[in-house]
Amino acid sequence: MPHGYEVMRDSFKKKGLPDKKAKKKAAMIWNAKHKGNPVTRAKHEAHLPGRPTTTKALDKKLVGFDDREVHRGIEVEKEHTTDSEVAKQIALDHLKEKPNYYAKLRKVEDFCNFMKNFKG
């Protein structure tokens, strides 16, 4: 974690905020000021052992999946991170669990939008 983020988080904890709220508040402030170096859980998790660590290794793992699902997955996960490699890794994790994950997600989102407009 960036040192500046940790200092900010610790100052919130000293002011009496619970650990979880201090982390969240510090991350929101840090991410707003440092868009190229965000503090995100997804980025941290993406480098756990057993996951591909290079672009070449990651691309090799994605070959067996439907191209539309892979591209859709990367775009969806870019909503959570600015790092496209992290987005690929998250998409790969979802596709391993369910090869049509993003098609199903799209159907659910479309239905939710329909219901929101229907209730009007």
ABEGO torsion letter per residue (X at the ends): XBAAAAAAAAAAAAAGBBAAAAAAAAAAAAAAABAABBBBAAAAAAABBGBBABAAAAAAAAAABBAAAAAAAAAAAAAABABAAAAAAAAAAAAAABAAAAAAAAAAAAAAAAAAAAAX
